[in-house]
Amino acid sequence: MNLGFILIQLLGLVPSVIAFTSLQTGNRKRILALMLFCNIMWFAHYMLLNAYAGVMINVVGLLRAVLCYNNDKKWAESSGWELLLIMLYIGGTVLTWEGPLSALPAISMILTTIGLWTHDMRKTRMLFLLNSPPLILYNIMIHSYSCFFIECCAFISYIIAVYRFDVKKYKVNAIAKQKDDILTED
């Protein structure tokens, strides 16, 4: 491997590490601000790899991050924006089509867009969990090894976040409800 390739991998690694840790904050606004920064770095990373489907999803991702960050404001609250973003991901895939591999980033970003648009962090975490497998496959196929590795780690992070904030909380609430039911039966 030459130095240029290593630097390209590092350019993909930094935003990947940021994205990997972002869901552990549990703060929607912070996640969205970090994603804006990540999109800029990933744009450059995929451009240097000549992975144009990856470039396109990050161009749309910049718009998505701005809209999702502001979707509690009147000008950005319309679900029409969400539909526009989904259509832009599909259109970007058509423009950069090089075969079925080109669809994987769009599938992932559509899931992420739906997850970010909602204010329900449980749904956001679940959709992020589902977005990882297509990106894992895409990154390995285009030789973005740093993004592949971190996406695998992110997938684990999403599993942990779902467990911490959803499964574990559900179990605690279910146990508390059982205790309440037992107490009210007496």
TORPA-4810 file (N, C-alpha, C, O; in nm, 3 decimals):
<nodes>
NODE_1_0.085_-0.119_0.000_0.000_0.000_0.000_0.088_0.124_0.000_0.190_0.129_0.069_M
NODE_2_0.048_0.223_-0.077_0.126_0.346_-0.080_0.072_0.448_0.019_-0.037_0.431_0.075_N
NODE_3_0.148_0.553_0.040_0.112_0.655_0.139_-0.021_0.723_0.105_-0.100_0.753_0.195_L
NODE_4_-0.045_0.747_-0.023_-0.171_0.811_-0.064_-0.292_0.729_-0.023_-0.391_0.783_0.028_G
NODE_5_-0.285_0.598_-0.046_-0.396_0.510_-0.010_-0.419_0.510_0.141_-0.533_0.511_0.187_F
NODE_6_-0.311_0.509_0.217_-0.320_0.512_0.363_-0.385_0.643_0.409_-0.470_0.642_0.498_I
NODE_7_-0.347_0.755_0.348_-0.407_0.884_0.385_-0.556_0.888_0.350_-0.637_0.944_0.425_L
NODE_8_-0.592_0.828_0.236_-0.734_0.821_0.199_-0.811_0.740_0.303_-0.922_0.777_0.342_I
NODE_9_-0.753_0.630_0.348_-0.818_0.548_0.450_-0.835_0.626_0.580_-0.938_0.616_0.646_Q
NODE_10_-0.733_0.704_0.616_-0.742_0.786_0.738_-0.850_0.893_0.724_-0.919_0.925_0.821_L
NODE_11_-0.864_0.948_0.603_-0.968_1.049_0.579_-1.108_0.988_0.597_-1.201_1.059_0.633_L
NODE_12_-1.123_0.861_0.574_-1.249_0.793_0.600_-1.262_0.748_0.745_-1.374_0.731_0.795_G
NODE_13_-1.149_0.728_0.811_-1.150_0.677_0.948_-1.199_0.782_1.049_-1.277_0.749_1.138_L
NODE_14_-1.153_0.905_1.037_-1.188_1.009_1.135_-1.339_1.029_1.146_-1.393_1.021_1.257_V
NODE_15_-1.409_1.055_1.036_-1.555_1.072_1.051_-1.624_0.943_1.093_-1.728_0.946_1.159_P
NODE_16_-1.567_0.832_1.055_-1.626_0.704_1.094_-1.621_0.686_1.245_-1.717_0.638_1.306_S
NODE_17_-1.509_0.723_1.306_-1.497_0.714_1.452_-1.597_0.808_1.518_-1.660_0.772_1.618_V
NODE_18_-1.613_0.927_1.463_-1.709_1.023_1.519_-1.851_0.967_1.509_-1.927_0.971_1.606_I
NODE_19_-1.885_0.915_1.393_-2.020_0.858_1.374_-2.041_0.738_1.465_-2.150_0.718_1.519_A
NODE_20_-1.937_0.659_1.481_-1.943_0.540_1.566_-1.982_0.576_1.709_-2.062_0.506_1.771_F
NODE_21_-1.927_0.682_1.759_-1.952_0.718_1.898_-2.073_0.808_1.916_-2.121_0.825_2.029_T
NODE_22_-2.125_0.867_1.809_-2.229_0.969_1.822_-2.358_0.918_1.886_-2.418_0.990_1.966_S
NODE_23_-2.402_0.798_1.854_-2.529_0.749_1.908_-2.522_0.722_2.058_-2.626_0.717_2.125_L
NODE_24_-2.402_0.706_2.110_-2.390_0.681_2.253_-2.420_0.806_2.335_-2.436_0.798_2.457_Q
NODE_25_-2.429_0.923_2.269_-2.460_1.046_2.342_-2.607_1.052_2.382_-2.642_1.109_2.485_T
NODE_26_-2.694_0.991_2.300_-2.836_0.996_2.328_-2.899_1.132_2.301_-3.015_1.155_2.334_G
NODE_27_-2.821_1.225_2.240_-2.868_1.360_2.214_-2.883_1.379_2.063_-2.784_1.379_1.990_N
NODE_28_-3.006_1.395_2.016_-3.035_1.405_1.874_-2.963_1.520_1.806_-2.905_1.500_1.699_R
NODE_29_-2.965_1.640_1.864_-2.902_1.757_1.803_-2.750_1.739_1.790_-2.692_1.776_1.688_K
NODE_30_-2.688_1.682_1.890_-2.543_1.658_1.884_-2.511_1.556_1.776_-2.413_1.571_1.703_R
NODE_31_-2.592_1.452_1.766_-2.571_1.351_1.662_-2.577_1.416_1.524_-2.493_1.388_1.438_I
NODE_32_-2.676_1.501_1.503_-2.695_1.564_1.372_-2.581_1.660_1.338_-2.538_1.666_1.223_L
NODE_33_-2.533_1.736_1.435_-2.420_1.827_1.411_-2.295_1.748_1.375_-2.220_1.787_1.285_A
NODE_34_-2.273_1.639_1.443_-2.156_1.555_1.413_-2.170_1.492_1.274_-2.071_1.478_1.203_L
NODE_35_-2.290_1.454_1.237_-2.311_1.393_1.106_-2.282_1.491_0.992_-2.233_1.450_0.887_M
NODE_36_-2.310_1.618_1.011_-2.279_1.719_0.911_-2.129_1.722_0.885_-2.085_1.722_0.770_L
NODE_37_-2.052_1.726_0.992_-1.907_1.724_0.981_-1.859_1.595_0.913_-1.771_1.599_0.827_F
NODE_38_-1.916_1.483_0.951_-1.878_1.354_0.893_-1.906_1.349_0.743_-1.824_1.297_0.667_C
NODE_39_-2.019_1.403_0.699_-2.053_1.401_0.557_-1.948_1.473_0.473_-1.915_1.427_0.364_N
NODE_40_-1.897_1.582_0.523_-1.795_1.657_0.449_-1.668_1.572_0.432_-1.612_1.566_0.323_I
NODE_41_-1.626_1.509_0.539_-1.504_1.427_0.530_-1.526_1.302_0.446_-1.437_1.263_0.369_M
NODE_42_-1.642_1.239_0.459_-1.670_1.121_0.376_-1.679_1.156_0.228_-1.637_1.078_0.143_W
NODE_43_-1.734_1.273_0.199_-1.741_1.319_0.060_-1.600_1.315_-0.001_-1.580_1.260_-0.109_F
NODE_44_-1.504_1.374_0.070_-1.366_1.377_0.020_-1.308_1.236_0.011_-1.240_1.202_-0.087_A
NODE_45_-1.333_1.154_0.110_-1.282_1.017_0.113_-1.331_0.937_-0.009_-1.251_0.877_-0.080_H
NODE_46_-1.461_0.938_-0.032_-1.516_0.861_-0.143_-1.477_0.920_-0.278_-1.460_0.847_-0.375_Y
NODE_47_-1.462_1.052_-0.284_-1.417_1.115_-0.408_-1.278_1.065_-0.445_-1.250_1.033_-0.560_M
NODE_48_-1.190_1.058_-0.346_-1.054_1.011_-0.371_-1.049_0.862_-0.407_-0.955_0.818_-0.473_L
NODE_49_-1.149_0.786_-0.367_-1.159_0.645_-0.404_-1.235_0.625_-0.537_-1.251_0.512_-0.583_L
NODE_50_-1.280_0.735_-0.597_-1.363_0.729_-0.719_-1.489_0.645_-0.698_-1.535_0.577_-0.789_N
NODE_51_-1.543_0.651_-0.578_-1.665_0.579_-0.542_-1.780_0.679_-0.545_-1.819_0.734_-0.442_A
NODE_52_-1.834_0.700_-0.665_-1.927_0.810_-0.685_-2.063_0.791_-0.619_-2.129_0.889_-0.588_Y
NODE_53_-2.106_0.667_-0.598_-2.229_0.646_-0.521_-2.208_0.695_-0.378_-2.298_0.753_-0.319_A
NODE_54_-2.090_0.673_-0.323_-2.056_0.723_-0.189_-2.046_0.875_-0.186_-2.087_0.938_-0.089_G
NODE_55_-1.993_0.933_-0.293_-1.986_1.080_-0.303_-2.127_1.137_-0.302_-2.157_1.229_-0.227_V
NODE_56_-2.214_1.082_-0.387_-2.349_1.133_-0.403_-2.429_1.126_-0.273_-2.500_1.221_-0.239_M
NODE_57_-2.418_1.016_-0.200_-2.496_1.006_-0.076_-2.450_1.109_0.026_-2.529_1.152_0.111_I
NODE_58_-2.324_1.148_0.019_-2.276_1.248_0.114_-2.311_1.390_0.073_-2.321_1.478_0.159_N
NODE_59_-2.330_1.414_-0.056_-2.381_1.544_-0.100_-2.524_1.561_-0.047_-2.558_1.665_0.011_V
NODE_60_-2.605_1.460_-0.068_-2.743_1.465_-0.017_-2.741_1.463_0.136_-2.825_1.525_0.200_V
NODE_61_-2.644_1.391_0.193_-2.631_1.384_0.339_-2.608_1.519_0.404_-2.654_1.542_0.516_G
NODE_62_-2.538_1.609_0.334_-2.518_1.744_0.387_-2.652_1.816_0.401_-2.681_1.876_0.504_L
NODE_63_-2.733_1.810_0.296_-2.866_1.870_0.301_-2.950_1.804_0.409_-3.021_1.871_0.483_L
NODE_64_-2.941_1.672_0.416_-3.018_1.597_0.516_-2.981_1.641_0.658_-3.070_1.662_0.741_R
NODE_65_-2.854_1.654_0.685_-2.810_1.692_0.820_-2.864_1.830_0.857_-2.909_1.851_0.970_A
NODE_66_-2.860_1.925_0.764_-2.911_2.059_0.791_-3.062_2.054_0.816_-3.111_2.115_0.911_V
NODE_67_-3.134_1.983_0.731_-3.280_1.975_0.746_-3.320_1.903_0.874_-3.409_1.949_0.947_L
NODE_68_-3.257_1.791_0.902_-3.292_1.716_1.023_-3.258_1.794_1.149_-3.331_1.788_1.248_C
NODE_69_-3.148_1.865_1.146_-3.108_1.946_1.261_-3.214_2.053_1.290_-3.239_2.089_1.405_Y
NODE_70_-3.275_2.103_1.183_-3.372_2.212_1.197_-3.517_2.169_1.181_-3.605_2.255_1.173_N
NODE_71_-3.546_2.039_1.176_-3.684_2.000_1.144_-3.783_2.025_1.257_-3.901_1.989_1.245_N
NODE_72_-3.738_2.086_1.365_-3.833_2.131_1.467_-3.871_2.277_1.444_-3.953_2.334_1.517_D
NODE_73_-3.812_2.338_1.340_-3.847_2.475_1.301_-3.950_2.470_1.189_-3.954_2.375_1.111_K
NODE_74_-4.032_2.572_1.183_-4.144_2.574_1.088_-4.099_2.548_0.944_-4.162_2.469_0.873_K
NODE_75_-3.992_2.615_0.899_-3.949_2.604_0.759_-3.900_2.464_0.723_-3.900_2.427_0.606_W
NODE_76_-3.857_2.386_0.822_-3.797_2.256_0.792_-3.878_2.139_0.849_-3.833_2.024_0.843_A
NODE_77_-3.996_2.166_0.903_-4.069_2.057_0.969_-4.151_1.969_0.876_-4.194_1.861_0.915_E
NODE_78_-4.173_2.013_0.755_-4.257_1.939_0.661_-4.198_1.802_0.630_-4.078_1.789_0.607_S
NODE_79_-4.283_1.701_0.629_-4.238_1.568_0.590_-4.207_1.563_0.440_-4.151_1.465_0.391_S
NODE_80_-4.243_1.669_0.368_-4.207_1.679_0.227_-4.055_1.681_0.208_-4.005_1.631_0.108_G
NODE_81_-3.982_1.738_0.304_-3.836_1.738_0.299_-3.783_1.595_0.305_-3.692_1.558_0.231_W
NODE_82_-3.842_1.517_0.394_-3.799_1.378_0.407_-3.819_1.304_0.275_-3.732_1.230_0.230_E
NODE_83_-3.934_1.325_0.212_-3.962_1.263_0.083_-3.864_1.312_-0.023_-3.815_1.233_-0.104_L
NODE_84_-3.833_1.444_-0.023_-3.737_1.499_-0.118_-3.600_1.433_-0.101_-3.536_1.396_-0.199_L
NODE_85_-3.556_1.418_0.023_-3.427_1.355_0.049_-3.424_1.211_-0.003_-3.327_1.168_-0.065_L
NODE_86_-3.530_1.138_0.023_-3.537_1.000_-0.025_-3.531_0.998_-0.178_-3.462_0.914_-0.237_I
NODE_87_-3.602_1.090_-0.241_-3.600_1.097_-0.388_-3.460_1.136_-0.439_-3.416_1.086_-0.542_M
NODE_88_-3.392_1.225_-0.366_-3.256_1.263_-0.406_-3.159_1.145_-0.393_-3.071_1.128_-0.476_L
NODE_89_-3.176_1.065_-0.289_-3.092_0.945_-0.277_-3.117_0.849_-0.393_-3.024_0.792_-0.449_Y
NODE_90_-3.243_0.832_-0.428_-3.276_0.743_-0.540_-3.222_0.802_-0.670_-3.162_0.731_-0.750_I
NODE_91_-3.243_0.933_-0.691_-3.192_0.999_-0.811_-3.040_0.994_-0.820_-2.984_0.971_-0.927_G
NODE_92_-2.974_1.015_-0.707_-2.828_1.007_-0.704_-2.778_0.868_-0.739_-2.675_0.853_-0.804_G
NODE_93_-2.853_0.768_-0.697_-2.816_0.630_-0.730_-2.829_0.606_-0.880_-2.744_0.542_-0.940_T
NODE_94_-2.935_0.658_-0.938_-2.954_0.644_-1.082_-2.840_0.713_-1.158_-2.788_0.659_-1.255_V
NODE_95_-2.802_0.833_-1.113_-2.696_0.909_-1.179_-2.559_0.841_-1.169_-2.478_0.853_-1.261_L
NODE_96_-2.534_0.773_-1.061_-2.402_0.712_-1.039_-2.404_0.561_-1.058_-2.311_0.492_-1.017_T
NODE_97_-2.510_0.509_-1.120_-2.530_0.365_-1.131_-2.413_0.296_-1.199_-2.376_0.330_-1.312_W
NODE_98_-2.355_0.200_-1.130_-2.250_0.115_-1.185_-2.283_-0.030_-1.157_-2.195_-0.116_-1.159_E
NODE_99_-2.409_-0.057_-1.130_-2.453_-0.192_-1.097_-2.518_-0.194_-0.960_-2.527_-0.091_-0.894_G
NODE_100_-2.565_-0.312_-0.918_-2.637_-0.324_-0.791_-2.561_-0.270_-0.669_-2.623_-0.227_-0.572_P
NODE_101_-2.429_-0.274_-0.675_-2.348_-0.222_-0.565_-2.381_-0.075_-0.538_-2.375_-0.031_-0.423_L
NODE_102_-2.415_-0.001_-0.642_-2.447_0.142_-0.629_-2.570_0.168_-0.543_-2.585_0.276_-0.487_S
NODE_103_-2.659_0.069_-0.533_-2.782_0.089_-0.456_-2.759_0.078_-0.305_-2.838_0.131_-0.228_A
NODE_104_-2.653_0.010_-0.264_-2.633_-0.015_-0.120_-2.622_0.113_-0.037_-2.688_0.123_0.067_L
NODE_105_-2.541_0.213_-0.079_-2.535_0.335_0.003_-2.670_0.406_0.011_-2.706_0.461_0.115_P
NODE_106_-2.745_0.406_-0.098_-2.876_0.473_-0.097_-2.972_0.404_-0.002_-3.045_0.470_0.071_A
NODE_107_-2.973_0.272_-0.002_-3.059_0.198_0.090_-3.025_0.236_0.234_-3.113_0.264_0.315_I
NODE_108_-2.897_0.237_0.262_-2.851_0.272_0.396_-2.891_0.415_0.433_-2.940_0.439_0.544_S
NODE_109_-2.872_0.508_0.342_-2.901_0.648_0.373_-3.050_0.676_0.381_-3.093_0.764_0.456_M
NODE_110_-3.129_0.604_0.306_-3.275_0.619_0.318_-3.319_0.574_0.457_-3.400_0.641_0.521_I
NODE_111_-3.266_0.462_0.504_-3.298_0.417_0.640_-3.252_0.519_0.744_-3.324_0.548_0.840_L
NODE_112_-3.133_0.573_0.724_-3.080_0.673_0.817_-3.165_0.799_0.814_-3.193_0.858_0.919_T
NODE_113_-3.206_0.841_0.695_-3.289_0.962_0.682_-3.420_0.946_0.758_-3.461_1.037_0.831_T
NODE_114_-3.484_0.835_0.742_-3.609_0.810_0.814_-3.581_0.810_0.964_-3.659_0.865_1.043_I
NODE_115_-3.470_0.749_1.004_-3.434_0.745_1.145_-3.403_0.881_1.204_-3.439_0.910_1.318_G
NODE_116_-3.335_0.965_1.126_-3.301_1.098_1.175_-3.421_1.192_1.175_-3.428_1.285_1.255_L
NODE_117_-3.514_1.170_1.085_-3.628_1.260_1.075_-3.721_1.246_1.195_-3.783_1.343_1.239_W
NODE_118_-3.729_1.127_1.245_-3.817_1.104_1.360_-3.754_1.162_1.486_-3.632_1.172_1.497_T
NODE_119_-3.836_1.200_1.577_-3.787_1.247_1.708_-3.794_1.135_1.811_-3.774_1.158_1.930_H
NODE_120_-3.821_1.015_1.765_-3.827_0.896_1.851_-3.691_0.827_1.845_-3.659_0.759_1.748_D
NODE_121_-3.610_0.846_1.949_-3.474_0.793_1.950_-3.472_0.640_1.940_-3.375_0.583_1.890_M
NODE_122_-3.576_0.573_1.987_-3.582_0.427_1.975_-3.586_0.388_1.827_-3.514_0.297_1.786_R
NODE_123_-3.669_0.456_1.749_-3.676_0.428_1.606_-3.545_0.467_1.536_-3.498_0.397_1.447_K
NODE_124_-3.487_0.579_1.578_-3.360_0.623_1.520_-3.254_0.515_1.539_-3.184_0.479_1.445_T
NODE_125_-3.242_0.465_1.661_-3.141_0.362_1.688_-3.166_0.235_1.606_-3.072_0.176_1.553_R
NODE_126_-3.290_0.194_1.596_-3.323_0.072_1.522_-3.292_0.089_1.372_-3.237_-0.002_1.310_M
NODE_127_-3.325_0.203_1.316_-3.298_0.225_1.174_-3.148_0.239_1.148_-3.100_0.198_1.042_L
NODE_128_-3.074_0.296_1.243_-2.928_0.300_1.228_-2.872_0.158_1.230_-2.779_0.127_1.156_F
NODE_129_-2.928_0.074_1.313_-2.885_-0.065_1.319_-2.906_-0.132_1.183_-2.820_-0.207_1.136_L
NODE_130_-3.018_-0.105_1.120_-3.048_-0.164_0.989_-2.966_-0.104_0.877_-2.948_-0.167_0.773_L
NODE_131_-2.916_0.020_0.896_-2.842_0.084_0.788_-2.700_0.031_0.773_-2.639_0.049_0.668_N
NODE_132_-2.647_-0.033_0.875_-2.508_-0.078_0.871_-2.478_-0.190_0.770_-2.380_-0.178_0.696_S
NODE_133_-2.557_-0.297_0.762_-2.519_-0.406_0.670_-2.497_-0.363_0.524_-2.400_-0.408_0.464_P
NODE_134_-2.583_-0.278_0.465_-2.553_-0.237_0.327_-2.423_-0.158_0.317_-2.349_-0.173_0.219_P
NODE_135_-2.393_-0.074_0.416_-2.269_0.004_0.411_-2.147_-0.084_0.434_-2.042_-0.060_0.375_L
NODE_136_-2.160_-0.184_0.518_-2.049_-0.277_0.539_-2.011_-0.343_0.407_-1.893_-0.348_0.370_I
NODE_137_-2.110_-0.393_0.336_-2.085_-0.459_0.208_-2.028_-0.360_0.105_-1.932_-0.393_0.036_L
NODE_138_-2.086_-0.242_0.095_-2.039_-0.142_-0.001_-1.893_-0.105_0.026_-1.812_-0.103_-0.067_Y
NODE_139_-1.861_-0.078_0.150_-1.725_-0.035_0.182_-1.621_-0.143_0.155_-1.510_-0.111_0.110_N
NODE_140_-1.653_-0.266_0.180_-1.557_-0.373_0.152_-1.538_-0.386_0.001_-1.428_-0.411_-0.047_I
NODE_141_-1.647_-0.370_-0.075_-1.639_-0.387_-0.220_-1.562_-0.273_-0.289_-1.500_-0.295_-0.393_M
NODE_142_-1.565_-0.152_-0.233_-1.494_-0.039_-0.296_-1.357_-0.016_-0.233_-1.289_0.081_-0.267_I
NODE_143_-1.317_-0.103_-0.143_-1.185_-0.097_-0.078_-1.171_0.020_0.018_-1.062_0.075_0.034_H
NODE_144_-1.279_0.058_0.081_-1.274_0.157_0.188_-1.264_0.079_0.319_-1.361_0.063_0.392_S
NODE_145_-1.144_0.033_0.345_-1.124_-0.058_0.458_-1.144_0.011_0.592_-1.195_-0.049_0.686_Y
NODE_146_-1.106_0.138_0.600_-1.128_0.210_0.727_-1.277_0.225_0.755_-1.321_0.205_0.868_S
NODE_147_-1.355_0.260_0.653_-1.500_0.274_0.673_-1.565_0.138_0.697_-1.661_0.129_0.773_C
NODE_148_-1.514_0.034_0.632_-1.565_-0.101_0.657_-1.544_-0.139_0.803_-1.637_-0.183_0.871_F
NODE_149_-1.423_-0.121_0.851_-1.390_-0.158_0.988_-1.476_-0.080_1.087_-1.533_-0.138_1.180_F
NODE_150_-1.484_0.051_1.068_-1.559_0.134_1.162_-1.708_0.106_1.150_-1.780_0.111_1.250_I
NODE_151_-1.756_0.076_1.030_-1.899_0.045_1.017_-1.932_-0.084_1.092_-2.040_-0.097_1.149_E
NODE_152_-1.839_-0.178_1.093_-1.859_-0.298_1.174_-1.865_-0.261_1.322_-1.949_-0.311_1.396_C
NODE_153_-1.774_-0.172_1.363_-1.775_-0.125_1.502_-1.903_-0.047_1.531_-1.962_-0.060_1.638_C
NODE_154_-1.946_0.036_1.434_-2.069_0.113_1.451_-2.188_0.020_1.468_-2.277_0.045_1.550_A
NODE_155_-2.190_-0.087_1.390_-2.297_-0.185_1.400_-2.304_-0.240_1.543_-2.412_-0.254_1.601_F
NODE_156_-2.189_-0.270_1.599_-2.182_-0.317_1.738_-2.230_-0.207_1.832_-2.303_-0.233_1.927_I
NODE_157_-2.187_-0.083_1.804_-2.230_0.030_1.886_-2.382_0.046_1.883_-2.444_0.073_1.986_S
NODE_158_-2.441_0.030_1.765_-2.586_0.043_1.752_-2.656_-0.068_1.831_-2.760_-0.044_1.893_Y
NODE_159_-2.600_-0.187_1.827_-2.656_-0.297_1.905_-2.652_-0.262_2.054_-2.749_-0.283_2.127_I
NODE_160_-2.537_-0.208_2.098_-2.522_-0.169_2.239_-2.622_-0.059_2.274_-2.686_-0.064_2.379_I
NODE_161_-2.636_0.042_2.186_-2.729_0.152_2.212_-2.873_0.102_2.221_-2.948_0.143_2.309_A
NODE_162_-2.911_0.013_2.129_-3.046_-0.045_2.133_-3.065_-0.120_2.264_-3.170_-0.109_2.328_V
NODE_163_-2.965_-0.196_2.304_-2.976_-0.269_2.431_-2.987_-0.173_2.550_-3.076_-0.186_2.633_Y
NODE_164_-2.895_-0.075_2.557_-2.891_0.018_2.670_-3.019_0.100_2.685_-3.076_0.110_2.794_R
NODE_165_-3.062_0.158_2.574_-3.173_0.253_2.580_-3.310_0.192_2.555_-3.411_0.252_2.592_F
NODE_166_-3.316_0.075_2.493_-3.445_0.018_2.455_-3.473_-0.116_2.522_-3.571_-0.129_2.595_D
NODE_167_-3.389_-0.214_2.500_-3.414_-0.348_2.553_-3.404_-0.348_2.706_-3.495_-0.395_2.774_V
NODE_168_-3.296_-0.296_2.758_-3.275_-0.295_2.903_-3.385_-0.213_2.972_-3.439_-0.255_3.075_K
NODE_169_-3.418_-0.097_2.915_-3.524_-0.013_2.971_-3.658_-0.085_2.966_-3.737_-0.078_3.060_K
NODE_170_-3.683_-0.156_2.856_-3.807_-0.233_2.842_-3.815_-0.340_2.950_-3.920_-0.361_3.011_Y
NODE_171_-3.702_-0.409_2.973_-3.700_-0.515_3.075_-3.726_-0.457_3.213_-3.803_-0.514_3.290_K
NODE_172_-3.664_-0.344_3.244_-3.685_-0.280_3.374_-3.830_-0.239_3.390_-3.890_-0.261_3.495_V
NODE_173_-3.888_-0.179_3.285_-4.028_-0.138_3.290_-4.122_-0.259_3.302_-4.223_-0.252_3.372_N
NODE_174_-4.089_-0.369_3.234_-4.172_-0.490_3.241_-4.169_-0.549_3.382_-4.272_-0.594_3.433_A
NODE_175_-4.051_-0.550_3.443_-4.039_-0.601_3.580_-4.118_-0.513_3.676_-4.187_-0.564_3.764_I
NODE_176_-4.107_-0.382_3.660_-4.180_-0.289_3.746_-4.331_-0.308_3.729_-4.406_-0.305_3.827_A
NODE_177_-4.375_-0.329_3.605_-4.518_-0.352_3.581_-4.564_-0.481_3.647_-4.672_-0.486_3.706_K
NODE_178_-4.483_-0.586_3.640_-4.518_-0.713_3.705_-4.533_-0.692_3.855_-4.626_-0.745_3.916_Q
NODE_179_-4.442_-0.616_3.916_-4.449_-0.590_4.060_-4.577_-0.512_4.093_-4.645_-0.542_4.191_K
NODE_180_-4.609_-0.412_4.009_-4.732_-0.335_4.030_-4.855_-0.424_4.019_-4.948_-0.413_4.098_D
NODE_181_-4.853_-0.514_3.918_-4.967_-0.605_3.898_-4.983_-0.697_4.018_-5.095_-0.724_4.061_D
NODE_182_-4.874_-0.745_4.072_-4.878_-0.834_4.189_-4.933_-0.760_4.311_-5.014_-0.812_4.387_I
NODE_183_-4.886_-0.635_4.328_-4.930_-0.555_4.442_-5.079_-0.519_4.434_-5.148_-0.514_4.536_L
NODE_184_-5.128_-0.494_4.313_-5.269_-0.458_4.298_-5.360_-0.579_4.309_-5.479_-0.563_4.336_T
NODE_185_-5.308_-0.699_4.288_-5.388_-0.821_4.301_-5.418_-0.848_4.449_-5.521_-0.908_4.481_E
NODE_186_-5.330_-0.806_4.536_-5.348_-0.837_4.681_-5.457_-0.759_4.742_-5.484_-0.773_4.861_D
</nodes>
